[in-house]
Amino acid sequence: MPEMIFVDSSNVEAIGYDATTQELHVRFLKSGETYVYYGVEEWVFQEFLQADSKGTYLNTRIKPNYQYGKL
């Protein structure tokens, strides 16, 4: 698992990215569960980090466009 970066969000606790495998890891605040999104480009991860609303970015730009699984 990549190093997780804690973020300021009411929904997302932390995110991490592995550039080698293009895997984006997202740990949710309320459930504590971590999901992995596959084939995510690094620029998407950078935009996600900078997004004013992590939940909105995740729901509109990541979830509809990338396959994912739960760890």
Biopython code that builds the backbone (N, CA, C, O; Angstrom):
import numpy as np
from Bio.PDB.StructureBuilder import StructureBuilder

atoms = [
    (1, "MET", "N", (0.855, -1.184, 0.000)),
    (1, "MET", "CA", (0.000, 0.000, 0.000)),
    (1, "MET", "C", (0.896, 1.241, 0.000)),
    (1, "MET", "O", (1.893, 1.293, 0.720)),
    (2, "PRO", "N", (0.536, 2.234, -0.809)),
    (2, "PRO", "CA", (1.341, 3.454, -0.834)),
    (2, "PRO", "C", (1.170, 4.254, 0.456)),
    (2, "PRO", "O", (0.250, 4.009, 1.236)),
    (3, "GLU", "N", (2.065, 5.206, 0.665)),
    (3, "GLU", "CA", (1.946, 6.106, 1.805)),
    (3, "GLU", "C", (0.641, 6.878, 1.677)),
    (3, "GLU", "O", (0.325, 7.414, 0.615)),
    (4, "MET", "N", (-0.112, 6.926, 2.769)),
    (4, "MET", "CA", (-1.404, 7.599, 2.754)),
    (4, "MET", "C", (-1.249, 9.033, 3.254)),
    (4, "MET", "O", (-0.551, 9.291, 4.234)),
    (5, "ILE", "N", (-1.903, 9.949, 2.572)),
    (5, "ILE", "CA", (-1.868, 11.366, 2.912)),
    (5, "ILE", "C", (-3.226, 11.730, 3.496)),
    (5, "ILE", "O", (-4.254, 11.579, 2.836)),
    (6, "PHE", "N", (-3.225, 12.211, 4.734)),
    (6, "PHE", "CA", (-4.482, 12.619, 5.359)),
    (6, "PHE", "C", (-4.969, 13.912, 4.706)),
    (6, "PHE", "O", (-4.185, 14.829, 4.463)),
    (7, "VAL", "N", (-6.273, 13.974, 4.426)),
    (7, "VAL", "CA", (-6.850, 15.132, 3.739)),
    (7, "VAL", "C", (-7.987, 15.716, 4.567)),
    (7, "VAL", "O", (-8.567, 15.051, 5.425)),
    (8, "ASP", "N", (-8.285, 16.982, 4.282)),
    (8, "ASP", "CA", (-9.368, 17.683, 4.963)),
    (8, "ASP", "C", (-10.660, 17.429, 4.196)),
    (8, "ASP", "O", (-10.920, 18.058, 3.170)),
    (9, "SER", "N", (-11.463, 16.504, 4.704)),
    (9, "SER", "CA", (-12.689, 16.116, 4.018)),
    (9, "SER", "C", (-13.652, 15.517, 5.028)),
    (9, "SER", "O", (-13.233, 14.898, 6.005)),
    (10, "SER", "N", (-14.948, 15.704, 4.789)),
    (10, "SER", "CA", (-15.950, 15.103, 5.675)),
    (10, "SER", "C", (-16.219, 13.646, 5.315)),
    (10, "SER", "O", (-16.884, 12.934, 6.068)),
    (11, "ASN", "N", (-15.705, 13.195, 4.161)),
    (11, "ASN", "CA", (-15.987, 11.859, 3.670)),
    (11, "ASN", "C", (-14.730, 10.995, 3.533)),
    (11, "ASN", "O", (-14.760, 9.799, 3.823)),
    (12, "VAL", "N", (-13.632, 11.604, 3.091)),
    (12, "VAL", "CA", (-12.391, 10.890, 2.801)),
    (12, "VAL", "C", (-11.374, 11.189, 3.901)),
    (12, "VAL", "O", (-11.106, 12.349, 4.213)),
    (13, "GLU", "N", (-10.814, 10.131, 4.483)),
    (13, "GLU", "CA", (-9.803, 10.331, 5.533)),
    (13, "GLU", "C", (-8.416, 10.527, 4.946)),
    (13, "GLU", "O", (-7.689, 11.439, 5.338)),
    (14, "ALA", "N", (-8.047, 9.647, 3.987)),
    (14, "ALA", "CA", (-6.689, 9.689, 3.443)),
    (14, "ALA", "C", (-6.677, 9.110, 2.032)),
    (14, "ALA", "O", (-7.517, 8.286, 1.668)),
    (15, "ILE", "N", (-5.702, 9.566, 1.251)),
    (15, "ILE", "CA", (-5.520, 9.032, -0.098)),
    (15, "ILE", "C", (-4.039, 8.753, -0.326)),
    (15, "ILE", "O", (-3.167, 9.407, 0.246)),
    (16, "GLY", "N", (-3.783, 7.776, -1.168)),
    (16, "GLY", "CA", (-2.413, 7.428, -1.520)),
    (16, "GLY", "C", (-2.364, 7.005, -2.973)),
    (16, "GLY", "O", (-3.376, 6.616, -3.555)),
    (17, "TYR", "N", (-1.163, 7.088, -3.557)),
    (17, "TYR", "CA", (-1.034, 6.763, -4.975)),
    (17, "TYR", "C", (0.257, 6.006, -5.228)),
    (17, "TYR", "O", (1.314, 6.374, -4.715)),
    (18, "ASP", "N", (0.167, 4.945, -6.023)),
    (18, "ASP", "CA", (1.328, 4.182, -6.447)),
    (18, "ASP", "C", (1.505, 4.416, -7.942)),
    (18, "ASP", "O", (0.748, 3.892, -8.759)),
    (19, "ALA", "N", (2.512, 5.208, -8.289)),
    (19, "ALA", "CA", (2.728, 5.572, -9.695)),
    (19, "ALA", "C", (3.124, 4.367, -10.545)),
    (19, "ALA", "O", (2.823, 4.329, -11.738)),
    (20, "THR", "N", (3.789, 3.393, -9.949)),
    (20, "THR", "CA", (4.232, 2.210, -10.690)),
    (20, "THR", "C", (3.048, 1.390, -11.191)),
    (20, "THR", "O", (3.040, 0.930, -12.333)),
    (21, "THR", "N", (2.053, 1.211, -10.331)),
    (21, "THR", "CA", (0.897, 0.391, -10.691)),
    (21, "THR", "C", (-0.317, 1.226, -11.103)),
    (21, "THR", "O", (-1.332, 0.678, -11.534)),
    (22, "GLN", "N", (-0.212, 2.554, -10.969)),
    (22, "GLN", "CA", (-1.310, 3.490, -11.237)),
    (22, "GLN", "C", (-2.535, 3.141, -10.387)),
    (22, "GLN", "O", (-3.665, 3.149, -10.875)),
    (23, "GLU", "N", (-2.292, 2.837, -9.115)),
    (23, "GLU", "CA", (-3.375, 2.536, -8.189)),
    (23, "GLU", "C", (-3.574, 3.701, -7.226)),
    (23, "GLU", "O", (-2.629, 4.189, -6.606)),
    (24, "LEU", "N", (-4.818, 4.128, -7.119)),
    (24, "LEU", "CA", (-5.206, 5.182, -6.186)),
    (24, "LEU", "C", (-5.924, 4.521, -5.012)),
    (24, "LEU", "O", (-6.916, 3.817, -5.203)),
    (25, "HIS", "N", (-5.424, 4.747, -3.802)),
    (25, "HIS", "CA", (-6.025, 4.181, -2.593)),
    (25, "HIS", "C", (-6.776, 5.294, -1.874)),
    (25, "HIS", "O", (-6.242, 6.383, -1.663)),
    (26, "VAL", "N", (-8.017, 5.011, -1.501)),
    (26, "VAL", "CA", (-8.859, 5.996, -0.819)),
    (26, "VAL", "C", (-9.427, 5.349, 0.441)),
    (26, "VAL", "O", (-10.140, 4.349, 0.365)),
    (27, "ARG", "N", (-9.105, 5.930, 1.604)),
    (27, "ARG", "CA", (-9.648, 5.442, 2.880)),
    (27, "ARG", "C", (-10.751, 6.394, 3.326)),
    (27, "ARG", "O", (-10.553, 7.605, 3.423)),
    (28, "PHE", "N", (-11.919, 5.813, 3.596)),
    (28, "PHE", "CA", (-13.083, 6.617, 3.955)),
    (28, "PHE", "C", (-13.141, 6.851, 5.460)),
    (28, "PHE", "O", (-12.779, 5.986, 6.258)),
    (29, "LEU", "N", (-13.599, 8.022, 5.820)),
    (29, "LEU", "CA", (-13.593, 8.478, 7.204)),
    (29, "LEU", "C", (-14.545, 7.672, 8.088)),
    (29, "LEU", "O", (-14.139, 7.167, 9.135)),
    (30, "LYS", "N", (-15.784, 7.551, 7.683)),
    (30, "LYS", "CA", (-16.793, 6.949, 8.551)),
    (30, "LYS", "C", (-16.625, 5.433, 8.692)),
    (30, "LYS", "O", (-16.716, 4.900, 9.797)),
    (31, "SER", "N", (-16.382, 4.743, 7.583)),
    (31, "SER", "CA", (-16.303, 3.277, 7.611)),
    (31, "SER", "C", (-14.893, 2.779, 7.906)),
    (31, "SER", "O", (-14.720, 1.671, 8.415)),
    (32, "GLY", "N", (-13.885, 3.591, 7.589)),
    (32, "GLY", "CA", (-12.505, 3.160, 7.748)),
    (32, "GLY", "C", (-12.050, 2.221, 6.647)),
    (32, "GLY", "O", (-10.918, 1.738, 6.667)),
    (33, "GLU", "N", (-12.934, 1.957, 5.678)),
    (33, "GLU", "CA", (-12.596, 1.041, 4.587)),
    (33, "GLU", "C", (-11.727, 1.745, 3.545)),
    (33, "GLU", "O", (-11.835, 2.951, 3.327)),
    (34, "THR", "N", (-10.865, 0.953, 2.911)),
    (34, "THR", "CA", (-10.002, 1.470, 1.853)),
    (34, "THR", "C", (-10.372, 0.822, 0.533)),
    (34, "THR", "O", (-10.504, -0.398, 0.437)),
    (35, "TYR", "N", (-10.537, 1.657, -0.481)),
    (35, "TYR", "CA", (-10.817, 1.196, -1.831)),
    (35, "TYR", "C", (-9.626, 1.525, -2.725)),
    (35, "TYR", "O", (-8.930, 2.519, -2.518)),
    (36, "VAL", "N", (-9.409, 0.673, -3.721)),
    (36, "VAL", "CA", (-8.338, 0.881, -4.687)),
    (36, "VAL", "C", (-8.974, 1.106, -6.047)),
    (36, "VAL", "O", (-9.813, 0.323, -6.492)),
    (37, "TYR", "N", (-8.567, 2.182, -6.701)),
    (37, "TYR", "CA", (-9.021, 2.510, -8.054)),
    (37, "TYR", "C", (-7.860, 2.236, -8.996)),
    (37, "TYR", "O", (-6.737, 2.675, -8.749)),
    (38, "TYR", "N", (-8.134, 1.504, -10.085)),
    (38, "TYR", "CA", (-7.087, 0.991, -10.962)),
    (38, "TYR", "C", (-6.934, 1.830, -12.234)),
    (38, "TYR", "O", (-7.909, 2.348, -12.780)),
    (39, "GLY", "N", (-5.681, 1.948, -12.689)),
    (39, "GLY", "CA", (-5.389, 2.636, -13.946)),
    (39, "GLY", "C", (-5.563, 4.141, -13.866)),
    (39, "GLY", "O", (-5.879, 4.783, -14.868)),
    (40, "VAL", "N", (-5.360, 4.714, -12.678)),
    (40, "VAL", "CA", (-5.550, 6.150, -12.474)),
    (40, "VAL", "C", (-4.245, 6.889, -12.815)),
    (40, "VAL", "O", (-3.185, 6.579, -12.273)),
    (41, "GLU", "N", (-4.344, 7.853, -13.709)),
    (41, "GLU", "CA", (-3.176, 8.625, -14.096)),
    (41, "GLU", "C", (-2.733, 9.525, -12.935)),
    (41, "GLU", "O", (-3.544, 9.926, -12.100)),
    (42, "GLU", "N", (-1.437, 9.831, -12.901)),
    (42, "GLU", "CA", (-0.900, 10.630, -11.796)),
    (42, "GLU", "C", (-1.516, 12.022, -11.740)),
    (42, "GLU", "O", (-1.693, 12.576, -10.655)),
    (43, "TRP", "N", (-1.846, 12.598, -12.906)),
    (43, "TRP", "CA", (-2.431, 13.944, -12.898)),
    (43, "TRP", "C", (-3.811, 13.934, -12.225)),
    (43, "TRP", "O", (-4.215, 14.929, -11.622)),
    (44, "VAL", "N", (-4.531, 12.814, -12.328)),
    (44, "VAL", "CA", (-5.836, 12.704, -11.663)),
    (44, "VAL", "C", (-5.628, 12.703, -10.142)),
    (44, "VAL", "O", (-6.363, 13.361, -9.406)),
    (45, "PHE", "N", (-4.620, 11.955, -9.685)),
    (45, "PHE", "CA", (-4.291, 11.946, -8.258)),
    (45, "PHE", "C", (-3.940, 13.354, -7.782)),
    (45, "PHE", "O", (-4.391, 13.773, -6.716)),
    (46, "GLN", "N", (-3.143, 14.086, -8.554)),
    (46, "GLN", "CA", (-2.746, 15.446, -8.172)),
    (46, "GLN", "C", (-3.962, 16.377, -8.109)),
    (46, "GLN", "O", (-4.086, 17.183, -7.187)),
    (47, "GLU", "N", (-4.851, 16.260, -9.091)),
    (47, "GLU", "CA", (-6.083, 17.064, -9.078)),
    (47, "GLU", "C", (-6.941, 16.719, -7.855)),
    (47, "GLU", "O", (-7.516, 17.604, -7.221)),
    (48, "PHE", "N", (-7.019, 15.438, -7.536)),
    (48, "PHE", "CA", (-7.790, 14.968, -6.385)),
    (48, "PHE", "C", (-7.237, 15.577, -5.097)),
    (48, "PHE", "O", (-7.994, 16.028, -4.238)),
    (49, "LEU", "N", (-5.910, 15.584, -4.972)),
    (49, "LEU", "CA", (-5.269, 16.179, -3.796)),
    (49, "LEU", "C", (-5.619, 17.662, -3.647)),
    (49, "LEU", "O", (-5.800, 18.156, -2.534)),
    (50, "GLN", "N", (-5.711, 18.366, -4.781)),
    (50, "GLN", "CA", (-5.938, 19.808, -4.766)),
    (50, "GLN", "C", (-7.413, 20.194, -4.747)),
    (50, "GLN", "O", (-7.747, 21.360, -4.541)),
    (51, "ALA", "N", (-8.290, 19.229, -4.960)),
    (51, "ALA", "CA", (-9.724, 19.533, -5.070)),
    (51, "ALA", "C", (-10.270, 20.131, -3.783)),
    (51, "ALA", "O", (-9.934, 19.679, -2.689)),
    (52, "ASP", "N", (-11.111, 21.147, -3.917)),
    (52, "ASP", "CA", (-11.744, 21.766, -2.754)),
    (52, "ASP", "C", (-12.640, 20.766, -2.029)),
    (52, "ASP", "O", (-12.673, 20.737, -0.799)),
    (53, "SER", "N", (-13.365, 19.947, -2.790)),
    (53, "SER", "CA", (-14.216, 18.918, -2.205)),
    (53, "SER", "C", (-13.736, 17.556, -2.699)),
    (53, "SER", "O", (-13.927, 17.201, -3.862)),
    (54, "LYS", "N", (-13.113, 16.802, -1.800)),
    (54, "LYS", "CA", (-12.610, 15.476, -2.177)),
    (54, "LYS", "C", (-13.766, 14.545, -2.546)),
    (54, "LYS", "O", (-13.657, 13.767, -3.494)),
    (55, "GLY", "N", (-14.871, 14.621, -1.802)),
    (55, "GLY", "CA", (-16.012, 13.755, -2.076)),
    (55, "GLY", "C", (-16.621, 14.010, -3.440)),
    (55, "GLY", "O", (-16.944, 13.070, -4.166)),
    (56, "THR", "N", (-16.782, 15.286, -3.796)),
    (56, "THR", "CA", (-17.339, 15.637, -5.106)),
    (56, "THR", "C", (-16.412, 15.175, -6.225)),
    (56, "THR", "O", (-16.870, 14.617, -7.222)),
    (57, "TYR", "N", (-15.114, 15.406, -6.064)),
    (57, "TYR", "CA", (-14.161, 14.986, -7.100)),
    (57, "TYR", "C", (-14.195, 13.467, -7.261)),
    (57, "TYR", "O", (-14.217, 12.953, -8.379)),
    (58, "LEU", "N", (-14.199, 12.762, -6.143)),
    (58, "LEU", "CA", (-14.231, 11.299, -6.186)),
    (58, "LEU", "C", (-15.484, 10.801, -6.900)),
    (58, "LEU", "O", (-15.404, 9.910, -7.746)),
    (59, "ASN", "N", (-16.639, 11.370, -6.565)),
    (59, "ASN", "CA", (-17.911, 10.912, -7.125)),
    (59, "ASN", "C", (-18.119, 11.293, -8.582)),
    (59, "ASN", "O", (-18.817, 10.583, -9.307)),
    (60, "THR", "N", (-17.530, 12.399, -9.026)),
    (60, "THR", "CA", (-17.773, 12.856, -10.404)),
    (60, "THR", "C", (-16.644, 12.523, -11.373)),
    (60, "THR", "O", (-16.895, 12.348, -12.566)),
    (61, "ARG", "N", (-15.395, 12.430, -10.884)),
    (61, "ARG", "CA", (-14.260, 12.245, -11.791)),
    (61, "ARG", "C", (-13.587, 10.877, -11.678)),
    (61, "ARG", "O", (-12.967, 10.413, -12.635)),
    (62, "ILE", "N", (-13.704, 10.237, -10.527)),
    (62, "ILE", "CA", (-12.977, 8.982, -10.331)),
    (62, "ILE", "C", (-13.901, 7.765, -10.384)),
    (62, "ILE", "O", (-13.689, 6.863, -11.195)),
    (63, "LYS", "N", (-14.912, 7.733, -9.536)),
    (63, "LYS", "CA", (-15.795, 6.552, -9.478)),
    (63, "LYS", "C", (-16.400, 6.168, -10.831)),
    (63, "LYS", "O", (-16.430, 4.984, -11.164)),
    (64, "PRO", "N", (-16.890, 7.148, -11.631)),
    (64, "PRO", "CA", (-17.524, 6.744, -12.907)),
    (64, "PRO", "C", (-16.523, 6.279, -13.976)),
    (64, "PRO", "O", (-16.923, 5.675, -14.972)),
    (65, "ASN", "N", (-15.225, 6.556, -13.777)),
    (65, "ASN", "CA", (-14.263, 6.344, -14.853)),
    (65, "ASN", "C", (-13.232, 5.249, -14.615)),
    (65, "ASN", "O", (-12.495, 4.890, -15.534)),
    (66, "TYR", "N", (-13.164, 4.710, -13.401)),
    (66, "TYR", "CA", (-12.130, 3.731, -13.081)),
    (66, "TYR", "C", (-12.729, 2.546, -12.345)),
    (66, "TYR", "O", (-13.636, 2.694, -11.526)),
    (67, "GLN", "N", (-12.203, 1.365, -12.651)),
    (67, "GLN", "CA", (-12.609, 0.162, -11.925)),
    (67, "GLN", "C", (-12.003, 0.225, -10.532)),
    (67, "GLN", "O", (-10.950, 0.829, -10.329)),
    (68, "TYR", "N", (-12.677, -0.403, -9.572)),
    (68, "TYR", "CA", (-12.159, -0.359, -8.200)),
    (68, "TYR", "C", (-12.527, -1.617, -7.455)),
    (68, "TYR", "O", (-13.399, -2.383, -7.864)),
    (69, "GLY", "N", (-11.837, -1.807, -6.352)),
    (69, "GLY", "CA", (-12.114, -2.919, -5.457)),
    (69, "GLY", "C", (-11.824, -2.494, -4.034)),
    (69, "GLY", "O", (-11.141, -1.499, -3.795)),
    (70, "LYS", "N", (-12.354, -3.263, -3.087)),
    (70, "LYS", "CA", (-12.164, -2.946, -1.673)),
    (70, "LYS", "C", (-11.024, -3.793, -1.114)),
    (70, "LYS", "O", (-10.933, -4.987, -1.397)),
    (71, "LEU", "N", (-10.163, -3.173, -0.327)),
    (71, "LEU", "CA", (-9.080, -3.919, 0.315)),
    (71, "LEU", "C", (-9.586, -4.690, 1.512)),
    (71, "LEU", "O", (-8.810, -5.377, 2.177)),
]
sb = StructureBuilder()
sb.init_structure("model")
sb.init_model(0)
sb.init_chain("A")
sb.init_seg("    ")
for serial, (resi, resn, name, xyz) in enumerate(atoms, 1):
    if name == "N":
        sb.init_residue(resn, " ", resi, " ")
    sb.init_atom(name, np.array(xyz, "f"), 0.0, 1.0, " ", f" {name:<3s}", serial, name[0])
structure = sb.get_structure()
